[in-house]
Amino acid sequence: MKIESNIEFKELCKAWSVPADLQFDLDLPAEIKQILSDEIIVNKYGIRLRKTSAAHPANGNEVLTKSEAEDSNNHFHVDNYVKPWSNEGVFRLGLKTLLELADKFISKGQKGICFTYSFMSTDMRKMWNKKHGFEEEAEDEIYISERLSFHQIREGETLFEFDPKQRKYEALLRIEI
């Protein structure tokens, strides 16, 4: 398992006492357990979870690469499952869910899969809004932005690079198996 993260991800782990090996205990909500127990489907279009993922293949008329379409179809959010809601709670649940999902794929013999986690706290979101000219929205109630996804690793189809100059308003984690 290859794990990469950006500086913002590491800073949040440190601030919220997430161990460097990313191993911590967390009671997962029933809805997350259901996602993690979903059947893995592999077909000519790629890889997905039977009930959780969409099943829309990329075709020649789309601008998306196969990896982009697959990643889009296989993305989900965990913020609605955190009670009481908090930045740290959502971050920890997203991280734990992604790690458990990667472990599930490994246990089923899957290889060549990339899992990504993008997290933007309310403070990160406010900074992003101000930088991009959304000052009027910067003082409104701000919500967390988070996204978990996975796709097959295909030659020439890297979805994102860790560029600290362009992504300093979000914490990123990538796991490759």
C-alpha positions in Angstrom: 0.0 0.0 0.0 1.4 3.4 -1.0 0.2 6.4 0.9 0.7 10.0 -0.1 -0.7 13.2 1.5 -0.1 16.9 1.3 1.1 19.3 4.0 -2.5 20.3 4.9 -3.5 16.7 5.5 -0.4 16.2 7.8 -1.2 19.4 9.7 -4.8 18.3 10.3 -3.6 14.9 11.5 -1.2 16.6 13.9 -3.8 19.1 15.2 -6.3 16.3 15.8 -3.8 13.8 17.2 -4.2 11.3 14.3 -1.2 8.9 14.6 1.4 9.0 11.8 0.5 5.5 10.8 -3.1 6.6 10.4 -4.3 3.8 12.7 -6.9 4.7 15.2 -10.2 3.3 16.6 -13.5 4.7 15.6 -17.0 3.3 15.8 -18.4 3.4 12.3 -22.0 4.4 11.7 -24.3 1.7 10.3 -24.5 3.5 7.0 -20.7 3.4 6.6 -20.6 -0.3 7.5 -23.2 -0.9 4.8 -20.9 0.9 2.2 -17.9 -1.1 3.4 -19.9 -4.4 3.1 -21.0 -3.7 -0.5 -20.0 -6.1 -3.2 -17.0 -5.2 -5.4 -17.9 -5.4 -9.1 -15.3 -5.6 -11.9 -16.4 -5.5 -15.5 -15.4 -4.0 -18.8 -16.2 -0.5 -17.6 -14.0 -0.7 -14.5 -14.5 -1.3 -10.8 -17.3 -0.2 -8.5 -19.4 -1.1 -5.5 -22.7 -2.8 -6.5 -25.1 -0.6 -4.5 -23.0 2.5 -3.6 -21.5 3.5 -6.9 -23.1 4.7 -10.1 -22.8 2.6 -13.2 -22.2 5.1 -16.0 -19.3 4.1 -18.3 -17.2 6.7 -20.1 -17.8 6.6 -23.8 -16.3 8.3 -26.8 -18.6 11.3 -26.6 -17.5 12.3 -23.2 -14.5 14.6 -22.3 -13.7 12.4 -19.2 -11.1 9.7 -19.3 -12.1 6.3 -18.0 -10.4 7.0 -14.7 -12.2 10.4 -14.3 -15.6 8.8 -15.1 -14.9 5.9 -12.7 -13.7 8.1 -9.9 -16.8 10.3 -10.3 -19.1 7.3 -10.3 -17.3 5.9 -7.2 -17.3 9.0 -5.0 -19.3 9.4 -1.9 -19.5 11.7 1.2 -19.5 10.9 4.9 -20.3 14.2 6.5 -24.0 13.4 7.0 -23.1 10.4 9.2 -21.2 12.4 11.9 -23.3 13.2 15.0 -22.5 15.6 16.6 -21.2 17.3 13.5 -17.6 18.7 13.7 -14.7 19.3 11.4 -12.6 16.8 13.3 -15.4 14.2 13.4 -15.9 14.4 9.6 -12.2 14.3 8.9 -11.7 11.2 11.1 -14.7 9.4 9.7 -13.6 10.1 6.1 -10.1 8.9 6.8 -11.1 5.8 8.6 -13.7 4.9 5.9 -11.1 5.3 3.1 -8.6 3.1 5.0 -11.2 0.4 5.7 -12.3 0.5 2.0 -8.7 0.1 0.8 -8.2 -2.8 3.3 -11.4 -4.4 1.9 -10.1 -4.2 -1.7 -6.8 -5.7 -0.6 -8.6 -8.6 1.2 -10.5 -9.3 -2.0 -7.3 -9.5 -4.0 -7.8 -6.2 -5.9 -4.7 -4.4 -7.1 -4.0 -1.3 -9.1 -6.7 0.8 -7.4 -6.3 4.5 -6.3 -8.3 5.8 -3.4 -8.5 9.5 -2.7 -9.8 11.7 0.1 -10.2 15.4 -0.2 -11.2 17.4 2.9 -11.8 21.1 3.3 -12.6 22.3 6.9 -14.9 25.3 7.4 -11.8 27.5 7.9 -10.2 26.2 4.8 -13.4 26.9 2.9 -13.6 30.5 4.2 -10.0 31.1 3.0 -10.8 29.6 -0.4 -13.9 31.8 -0.7 -12.0 35.0 0.1 -9.1 34.1 -2.3 -11.5 33.4 -5.2 -13.6 36.6 -4.7 -16.6 35.2 -2.8 -16.3 37.6 0.1 -20.0 37.9 0.5 -20.2 34.1 1.0 -17.1 34.1 3.2 -19.1 35.3 6.2 -22.1 33.1 5.5 -22.5 29.7 7.3 -19.8 27.6 5.7 -19.9 23.8 5.4 -17.2 21.2 5.2 -16.3 19.9 1.7 -15.2 16.3 1.7 -15.1 13.6 -0.9 -14.0 9.9 -0.9 -13.5 8.1 -4.2 -11.6 5.3 -6.0 -10.7 4.2 -9.5 -8.5 1.8 -11.3 -5.0 3.0 -12.0 -4.5 3.4 -15.7 -1.3 4.4 -17.5 -1.4 8.1 -18.5 -4.5 8.9 -16.5 -3.3 10.5 -13.2 -6.2 12.5 -11.8 -4.3 14.9 -9.6 -0.8 15.7 -8.4 0.3 16.9 -5.0 1.0 20.5 -5.9 1.1 22.6 -2.6 0.8 25.9 -4.6 -2.5 24.9 -6.1 -4.2 23.0 -3.4 -3.4 24.7 -0.2 -7.0 25.0 0.9 -7.7 21.3 1.1 -6.2 18.3 2.8 -5.5 15.4 0.3 -4.7 11.8 0.8 -4.1 9.2 -1.9 -3.7 5.5 -1.3 -2.6 3.1 -4.1 -2.9 -0.6 -3.8 
